[in-house]
Amino acid sequence: MLYVCTIINLKNKNMKNEFRVINRTTREEQVFNSDELKRFFHCEYDSRTDTIKYNNELKDYAVSLKRTDTDKILLIINCLAIVGTSLYLLSQWI
């Protein structure tokens, strides 16, 4: 059963991750995929002033991985499979 859950998770990993980005001061929420998140927090080194120029500083935002309903269900199934397997192994050992 754990093997089946792992295969389902591996198939879902092909999808792009979505991230919730919340501005800490305005509480504005935005959803980005991986590429958009990289562009949003892009920074460049300025050799003239010897500093790093940020478009958006990471400390001003809260970033979290956005989970879909299927991700939540698969997480619950994986946890139940691990608990069930552990209980089975413990009962065989005792």
HUVEN-V592861 format. One record per backbone hydrogen bond with DSSP energy under -0.5 kcal/mol. NH is the residue of the N-H (numbers start at 1). CO is the residue of the C=O. If there is no record, write none. Layout:
<<NH | CO> <NH | CO>>
//
This chain:
<<5 | 1> <6 | 2> <7 | 3> <8 | 4> <9 | 5> <10 | 6> <11 | 7> <12 | 8> <13 | 9> <14 | 11> <15 | 12> <19 | 32> <20 | 64> <21 | 19> <21 | 30> <22 | 20> <22 | 62> <23 | 28> <24 | 60> <27 | 23> <30 | 21> <32 | 19> <34 | 17> <37 | 33> <38 | 34> <39 | 35> <40 | 36> <41 | 37> <42 | 39> <44 | 53> <46 | 44> <46 | 51> <47 | 45> <50 | 46> <51 | 46> <53 | 44> <53 | 51> <54 | 52> <55 | 42> <60 | 57> <61 | 58> <62 | 22> <63 | 61> <64 | 20> <66 | 18> <67 | 65> <72 | 68> <73 | 69> <74 | 70> <75 | 71> <76 | 72> <77 | 73> <78 | 74> <79 | 75> <80 | 76> <81 | 77> <82 | 78> <83 | 79> <84 | 80> <85 | 81> <86 | 82> <87 | 83> <88 | 84> <89 | 85> <90 | 86> <91 | 87> <92 | 88> <93 | 89> <94 | 90>>
//
